[in-house]
Amino acid sequence: MGLQIRDDRQMKALTGVSQAQFDFLLPVFSHVYEEAQYQSYQDGVEAGKRSRKPGAGIKGKLPTMANKLEFVLYYYKTYPTFDVLGSNFDMARSKANENLHKLSPILYDTLVELELMPYRELATPEDLREALDGVDQFIIDATERAYHRSQDNATQREYYSGKKKAIC
């Protein structure tokens, strides 16, 4: 089934990319997907757990590469629940979850291969200092989360920030 996209404006609204950008991503996404499928097949053969060749079996609800790319882009643009995602692509929520977790690394590898993914791995404080070399100011966006209060008074005092009076 998939999405019924009428024009470029709707394509951008539902996937975050134009039709031209989608067409640019599709061949690389297909290549990365096929490589991942082949590697999975080889790993299965070596472990003695694989009997079918890649592409054999039922085709599923996302039969084409365009459907697969549309599915993962739609998720990252709109962040629907798996119930909504599954409903829009005519599949169960568990299958929507499974497909997303299978296709997300493929999209990531596609963006890396096209050099469209920013490099952000900062393993040590020194890496952060190097990344911020020459930067005067930066902002860290964070959300304070509710903390389950302990019944022990000493532990409560240790974790109390003094900011909020709400008790969880």
BALOBA-1460 file (C-alpha; in Angstrom, 3 decimals):
// residues 168
<rec num="1" residu="m" x="0.000" y="0.000" z="0.000"/>
<rec num="2" residu="g" x="2.361" y="2.780" z="1.178"/>
<rec num="3" residu="l" x="1.775" y="6.492" z="1.039"/>
<rec num="4" residu="q" x="-0.215" y="8.117" z="-1.737"/>
<rec num="5" residu="i" x="2.035" y="11.055" z="-2.635"/>
<rec num="6" residu="r" x="0.491" y="13.443" z="-5.161"/>
<rec num="7" residu="d" x="3.147" y="16.102" z="-5.700"/>
<rec num="8" residu="d" x="6.559" y="17.417" z="-4.656"/>
<rec num="9" residu="r" x="5.124" y="19.562" z="-1.840"/>
<rec num="10" residu="q" x="3.456" y="16.524" z="-0.288"/>
<rec num="11" residu="m" x="6.619" y="14.460" z="-0.832"/>
<rec num="12" residu="k" x="8.621" y="17.008" z="1.186"/>
<rec num="13" residu="a" x="5.932" y="17.171" z="3.871"/>
<rec num="14" residu="l" x="5.813" y="13.387" z="4.352"/>
<rec num="15" residu="t" x="9.450" y="12.367" z="3.825"/>
<rec num="16" residu="g" x="11.495" y="15.530" z="4.267"/>
<rec num="17" residu="v" x="13.019" y="15.274" z="0.780"/>
<rec num="18" residu="s" x="11.955" y="16.377" z="-2.687"/>
<rec num="19" residu="q" x="11.290" y="13.896" z="-5.470"/>
<rec num="20" residu="a" x="14.673" y="14.785" z="-7.013"/>
<rec num="21" residu="q" x="16.458" y="14.152" z="-3.691"/>
<rec num="22" residu="f" x="14.537" y="10.888" z="-3.256"/>
<rec num="23" residu="d" x="15.604" y="9.814" z="-6.757"/>
<rec num="24" residu="f" x="19.220" y="10.708" z="-5.846"/>
<rec num="25" residu="l" x="19.117" y="8.617" z="-2.638"/>
<rec num="26" residu="l" x="17.316" y="5.591" z="-4.098"/>
<rec num="27" residu="p" x="20.136" y="3.926" z="-6.127"/>
<rec num="28" residu="v" x="22.651" y="4.222" z="-3.274"/>
<rec num="29" residu="f" x="20.051" y="3.037" z="-0.743"/>
<rec num="30" residu="s" x="19.354" y="0.042" z="-3.014"/>
<rec num="31" residu="h" x="23.051" y="-0.751" z="-3.320"/>
<rec num="32" residu="v" x="23.641" y="-0.534" z="0.449"/>
<rec num="33" residu="y" x="20.527" y="-2.654" z="1.111"/>
<rec num="34" residu="e" x="21.627" y="-5.356" z="-1.320"/>
<rec num="35" residu="e" x="25.111" y="-5.438" z="0.218"/>
<rec num="36" residu="a" x="23.583" y="-5.818" z="3.695"/>
<rec num="37" residu="q" x="21.304" y="-8.607" z="2.449"/>
<rec num="38" residu="y" x="24.241" y="-10.413" z="0.838"/>
<rec num="39" residu="q" x="26.340" y="-10.064" z="4.001"/>
<rec num="40" residu="s" x="23.455" y="-11.399" z="6.089"/>
<rec num="41" residu="y" x="23.120" y="-14.310" z="3.678"/>
<rec num="42" residu="q" x="26.854" y="-15.089" z="3.873"/>
<rec num="43" residu="d" x="26.799" y="-14.930" z="7.674"/>
<rec num="44" residu="g" x="23.814" y="-17.299" z="7.724"/>
<rec num="45" residu="v" x="25.464" y="-19.752" z="5.324"/>
<rec num="46" residu="e" x="28.683" y="-19.800" z="7.364"/>
<rec num="47" residu="a" x="26.687" y="-20.429" z="10.551"/>
<rec num="48" residu="g" x="24.689" y="-23.175" z="8.821"/>
<rec num="49" residu="k" x="21.386" y="-21.376" z="9.474"/>
<rec num="50" residu="r" x="20.507" y="-20.159" z="5.989"/>
<rec num="51" residu="s" x="18.661" y="-22.210" z="3.402"/>
<rec num="52" residu="r" x="17.116" y="-19.595" z="1.080"/>
<rec num="53" residu="k" x="18.946" y="-17.171" z="-1.151"/>
<rec num="54" residu="p" x="18.446" y="-13.401" z="-0.692"/>
<rec num="55" residu="g" x="15.172" y="-12.263" z="-2.250"/>
<rec num="56" residu="a" x="13.472" y="-15.645" z="-1.901"/>
<rec num="57" residu="g" x="10.283" y="-16.000" z="0.109"/>
<rec num="58" residu="i" x="7.322" y="-13.662" z="0.491"/>
<rec num="59" residu="k" x="7.843" y="-10.087" z="-0.642"/>
<rec num="60" residu="g" x="6.147" y="-8.391" z="2.331"/>
<rec num="61" residu="k" x="4.410" y="-5.030" z="2.566"/>
<rec num="62" residu="l" x="7.433" y="-3.078" z="1.267"/>
<rec num="63" residu="p" x="8.138" y="-4.921" z="-1.990"/>
<rec num="64" residu="t" x="10.234" y="-2.273" z="-3.757"/>
<rec num="65" residu="m" x="13.300" y="-0.312" z="-2.723"/>
<rec num="66" residu="a" x="11.298" y="2.894" z="-3.230"/>
<rec num="67" residu="n" x="8.715" y="1.618" z="-0.705"/>
<rec num="68" residu="k" x="11.473" y="0.795" z="1.790"/>
<rec num="69" residu="l" x="13.130" y="4.211" z="1.449"/>
<rec num="70" residu="e" x="9.771" y="5.999" z="1.614"/>
<rec num="71" residu="f" x="8.912" y="4.031" z="4.784"/>
<rec num="72" residu="v" x="12.079" y="4.941" z="6.693"/>
<rec num="73" residu="l" x="12.094" y="8.582" z="5.525"/>
<rec num="74" residu="y" x="8.428" y="8.958" z="6.492"/>
<rec num="75" residu="y" x="9.181" y="7.655" z="9.980"/>
<rec num="76" residu="y" x="12.086" y="10.039" z="10.570"/>
<rec num="77" residu="k" x="10.152" y="13.017" z="9.210"/>
<rec num="78" residu="t" x="6.922" y="12.486" z="11.184"/>
<rec num="79" residu="y" x="7.887" y="10.179" z="14.115"/>
<rec num="80" residu="p" x="4.504" y="8.416" z="14.265"/>
<rec num="81" residu="t" x="3.744" y="5.638" z="16.719"/>
<rec num="82" residu="f" x="4.252" y="2.138" z="15.364"/>
<rec num="83" residu="d" x="0.465" y="1.707" z="15.279"/>
<rec num="84" residu="v" x="0.152" y="4.724" z="12.957"/>
<rec num="85" residu="l" x="3.215" y="3.754" z="10.919"/>
<rec num="86" residu="g" x="1.891" y="0.228" z="10.470"/>
<rec num="87" residu="s" x="-1.554" y="1.499" z="9.533"/>
<rec num="88" residu="n" x="-0.148" y="3.866" z="6.893"/>
<rec num="89" residu="f" x="1.867" y="1.052" z="5.328"/>
<rec num="90" residu="d" x="-0.728" y="-1.706" z="5.827"/>
<rec num="91" residu="m" x="1.241" y="-3.799" z="8.338"/>
<rec num="92" residu="a" x="1.087" y="-4.746" z="12.005"/>
<rec num="93" residu="r" x="2.834" y="-2.470" z="14.500"/>
<rec num="94" residu="s" x="5.345" y="-5.217" z="15.343"/>
<rec num="95" residu="k" x="6.236" y="-5.545" z="11.646"/>
<rec num="96" residu="a" x="6.550" y="-1.741" z="11.371"/>
<rec num="97" residu="n" x="8.986" y="-1.824" z="14.289"/>
<rec num="98" residu="e" x="10.938" y="-4.718" z="12.763"/>
<rec num="99" residu="n" x="11.138" y="-3.029" z="9.339"/>
<rec num="100" residu="l" x="12.228" y="0.280" z="10.832"/>
<rec num="101" residu="h" x="15.034" y="-1.322" z="12.826"/>
<rec num="102" residu="k" x="16.160" y="-3.201" z="9.729"/>
<rec num="103" residu="l" x="16.038" y="-0.167" z="7.393"/>
<rec num="104" residu="s" x="17.401" y="2.565" z="9.696"/>
<rec num="105" residu="p" x="21.009" y="1.317" z="9.518"/>
<rec num="106" residu="i" x="20.646" y="1.076" z="5.728"/>
<rec num="107" residu="l" x="19.579" y="4.740" z="5.553"/>
<rec num="108" residu="y" x="22.435" y="5.715" z="7.881"/>
<rec num="109" residu="d" x="24.997" y="3.846" z="5.745"/>
<rec num="110" residu="t" x="23.511" y="5.431" z="2.614"/>
<rec num="111" residu="l" x="23.951" y="8.928" z="4.039"/>
<rec num="112" residu="v" x="27.490" y="8.085" z="5.158"/>
<rec num="113" residu="e" x="28.370" y="6.735" z="1.708"/>
<rec num="114" residu="l" x="27.017" y="9.919" z="0.085"/>
<rec num="115" residu="e" x="28.941" y="11.984" z="2.676"/>
<rec num="116" residu="l" x="25.699" y="13.601" z="3.844"/>
<rec num="117" residu="m" x="25.952" y="12.407" z="7.438"/>
<rec num="118" residu="p" x="27.775" y="14.726" z="9.834"/>
<rec num="119" residu="y" x="30.604" y="13.231" z="11.871"/>
<rec num="120" residu="r" x="29.701" y="13.583" z="15.554"/>
<rec num="121" residu="e" x="31.522" y="10.913" z="17.510"/>
<rec num="122" residu="l" x="33.102" y="12.492" z="20.582"/>
<rec num="123" residu="a" x="34.514" y="9.744" z="22.774"/>
<rec num="124" residu="t" x="36.563" y="11.867" z="25.180"/>
<rec num="125" residu="p" x="36.474" y="15.420" z="26.577"/>
<rec num="126" residu="e" x="39.582" y="16.129" z="24.471"/>
<rec num="127" residu="d" x="37.593" y="15.276" z="21.323"/>
<rec num="128" residu="l" x="34.995" y="17.841" z="22.398"/>
<rec num="129" residu="r" x="37.673" y="20.485" z="22.986"/>
<rec num="130" residu="e" x="39.136" y="19.838" z="19.531"/>
<rec num="131" residu="a" x="35.691" y="20.002" z="17.919"/>
<rec num="132" residu="l" x="35.000" y="23.323" z="19.641"/>
<rec num="133" residu="d" x="38.394" y="24.857" z="18.871"/>
<rec num="134" residu="g" x="37.751" y="28.474" z="17.879"/>
<rec num="135" residu="v" x="34.128" y="28.456" z="19.052"/>
<rec num="136" residu="d" x="33.304" y="31.141" z="21.628"/>
<rec num="137" residu="q" x="29.894" y="29.832" z="22.709"/>
<rec num="138" residu="f" x="27.777" y="26.736" z="22.276"/>
<rec num="139" residu="i" x="24.419" y="25.584" z="23.608"/>
<rec num="140" residu="i" x="23.564" y="22.237" z="25.131"/>
<rec num="141" residu="d" x="19.874" y="21.487" z="24.812"/>
<rec num="142" residu="a" x="18.696" y="19.159" z="27.572"/>
<rec num="143" residu="t" x="15.481" y="18.204" z="29.288"/>
<rec num="144" residu="e" x="15.187" y="17.656" z="33.012"/>
<rec num="145" residu="r" x="13.444" y="14.398" z="33.790"/>
<rec num="146" residu="a" x="11.440" y="13.515" z="36.860"/>
<rec num="147" residu="y" x="13.380" y="11.503" z="39.402"/>
<rec num="148" residu="h" x="11.738" y="8.890" z="41.619"/>
<rec num="149" residu="r" x="12.382" y="10.102" z="45.167"/>
<rec num="150" residu="s" x="13.878" y="7.772" z="47.720"/>
<rec num="151" residu="q" x="12.147" y="7.278" z="51.082"/>
<rec num="152" residu="d" x="15.486" y="7.727" z="52.874"/>
<rec num="153" residu="n" x="15.973" y="11.387" z="53.980"/>
<rec num="154" residu="a" x="19.753" y="11.379" z="53.452"/>
<rec num="155" residu="t" x="19.390" y="10.045" z="49.904"/>
<rec num="156" residu="q" x="16.626" y="12.599" z="49.192"/>
<rec num="157" residu="r" x="18.889" y="15.490" z="50.249"/>
<rec num="158" residu="e" x="21.732" y="14.118" z="48.098"/>
<rec num="159" residu="y" x="19.641" y="14.168" z="44.895"/>
<rec num="160" residu="y" x="17.433" y="17.227" z="45.573"/>
<rec num="161" residu="s" x="18.241" y="20.006" z="43.117"/>
<rec num="162" residu="g" x="16.203" y="22.684" z="44.898"/>
<rec num="163" residu="k" x="14.440" y="23.556" z="41.646"/>
<rec num="164" residu="k" x="11.073" y="21.867" z="41.684"/>
<rec num="165" residu="k" x="8.626" y="20.880" z="44.349"/>
<rec num="166" residu="a" x="6.811" y="18.192" z="42.308"/>
<rec num="167" residu="i" x="6.886" y="14.750" z="43.877"/>
<rec num="168" residu="c" x="6.907" y="11.736" z="41.569"/>
